[in-house]
Amino acid sequence: MIFFAENLNLIPIISLEGGKERTDDRRGQGVFNKVIHAMEHLKKRRLFYGASITVSTENLVTTTSSSYITLLKDLGCQIIFFIEYVPSEAGTEHLALDETGIAKMEVNLEKLRNEFADVIFLFFPGDEKALGGCLAAGRGFFHIGPDGRAEACPFSPYSDSNVAQKGLKETLKSPFFAKLRASGLIGGEHTGGCTLFEYEDQVKTMLNRI
């Protein structure tokens, strides 16, 4: 907590899956209570923080309900990222939102934005449609892996650079990122899903040809 109090340019984002049962089921037993405890401390110190929620077919209704958002808001949460579940593991395809699920998510999100004007809501990658397409590979963001590898997107974990070795500015000049941005996959037509995940084979080919 002291670290974030001394570095206000950094915003802690805490991952949840919904209530206690679903969060502990995916994140490990006891995680939900630890998360709530951390949120209470952040609120006590009046620190700006947010929550990240992976939205699937199993928790969409719960996590986009007014009662759930009220719980997070009362704990001091001021920004909420809804991350659409991407089936990167075989056998989990049923958890991904289909067109009907995405449409319901967008309707629920609009209601939440109207009801909770003092909370920031972002839907990823759904909101990218309104921002001119995929924002990965440095167009709007990139993902840093645990080992410092600079990845275009959390759902496309391929890299030719390491932030720990090159720093942020040089990493943004990555040949791989540049190639992705020039390919048309980044910033192009957006269907609502993860573009780079959908075109994984093309992404791998680009990386191998650098």
N, C-alpha and C positions, 0 to 999 in steps of 0.2 A: 504494500500500500504506500509506503514511504517513497518508493521508486516512482510511482505514478504521480504522487503529490509533487515531486521534484521535477517531473518531466511531463508537463501538462499538454505537450504536443502529441503525446502518445495516448491512445484511447483503448483501454482494455475491453475486449469483446468476449463474453462468456457463452459457451455453447450449451444449449438445452435441446431436448427432444419433445418437450411438453411437460407433463406432470412427473411425479416421482417414479412411478412404475416404468413409464416409457424411457425416461432419461437413464435410470439405473440399468434398464435392460440393454441399452445400446452402449452406455458409457462406463458401466461398472457399478456394482452395489455401493451405495453410500454417496455417490457422486452428486445426486440432487441436493441432499442436505448440505454438502460442502459448497455447492454453488450458491444456495440461498444464504449461507453464512457469509460468503465472500461479497455478495451483493449488499447485504446489510452493512458490512464494513465500508464498502465504497460509498454507500449513501451517507453513512455517519460522517465520513470525511468530505462529503459534498463534492465527490469526483465525478466527472462526466464519464459514463461508461455505457456499453450496449450489450445486446444479446444476439446470438446467432442461432437460428432454429432451422434444422433440416426438415423441410416439408415433404411429406410422403402421403400416399393414399390412406395410411393408418392414422395420421395425426392432423391432417389438414383442418378438420372441423374444430378440434380442440384448440390448436395453436393460433387460429385466426378468430377466436371468439372474444367478445368484449370482456368476459370475466377473466380470461387468461391474460390479456393485455393489461387489464386493470391491476392484476397481481404483480406483473413486472414493473408497471409504472409506480405502484405504491412502494416497490423496493428501490426506486430511484433510477430505473432503467430509462434512458432517454433516446436511444436509437436501437432499432430492431431490424436485423437482416433475416429475411426469409430466403433460405437456400433450397432451391428445387432439388429433390433427390435425383441423382444420376446413377443408374444401375451399373456401376463399375465391377460388381461381383456377379458371377453367374447365379441364377436362381432368385435374384432380387428384382427382376423386371416388373413384378406386380406392384412394387412400391412406388414406381415412377408415375407422375401425374400424366394422364392422357389429355387430349384436347378439352374434354369436359372438365377435368380436374383443374387445368390451367385457367379455364374460363371462370370457374367457381372461385379460384384463388384471386383472380383479378377483381371480381365483384366484391369479395370479402375485404380485400385490401383497400378498395376505394371507400368502403364503409368505415374501416378503421381510421383512415386518413381524415375523414370528415368528423369522426367522433373524438379522436385524440389528436387535436391540432398541435399539441406541445410535444409530441413524440414523432421522431423521424422513422419512416418505414421504407425499406428498400427490398425489392424482390429480385433475386439473382438466379438465373440470367434473364428472367422475364422482363424486367424494366429496361434491359438493353435495347429492346425494340424501339423505345421512345428516344434513345440516344444514338440512333444511327447504326445499330448493329453491335457485334461483339466488341468488347472493350479490352480484351486480353492482349498479351504480348507488348505491353507498354503503351497501347493506345489510350488506355485509361488506368490500367493497373497491371501488375504481374504478381505471381505467387512466389514466395521464398520458402523452400523446403527446409526441414530440420537441419540439413547439412550445409545450408547456404546456397543450394542450387536455385538458380532463377528459372522458374517455370512459367510458361505463357499463362497458365490457368490451373487451378487446383484439380480440374478434371482432365487436364492434359499435361501430365507430369514429365515433360521432356525438356531437356536443357542443354545449352552449350556454354553456359557461363555460371560463375559462382560469385555471389555478392561479397562474400568474405574475402575473396581474392581480388576482385576488380572494383568494388564499390558500386554505388547506385548509378552514377552518371555513365560509367563505362558499360555497365550491364544493360542499360537502356539502349546502347548502341550495338547490342548483340546482333551478329549476322543472322542468327536464327530468328530473332524477333523481327528484324527488318524483312526477312524473306516471308514470314507469316503475314506481316502487314501489307506486303505488296501482292500477296497471293489472291486477295479477294475474299478470303475467309474471314478476315478481320474487318469490321466496319461495313460488311456487305449486308445482303438481305437476311433478315433474322426471323426465324419461325417461332422463337420462344424457348427452345431448348438450348443445350450447350453446343455451339457450332463446332468447336475444336474436337469435342468428344465424338460427335457424329462423323467427322472426317478424320478419324484417328490415323488411318493408313496413309493419307496424304501428308499429315503432319510428320509422321515418322520418316516418310520418303524425303521430305524437305530437310530434315535434320541430318539424315544420312548423306545427303548430297553437298553438305557444307564442307 
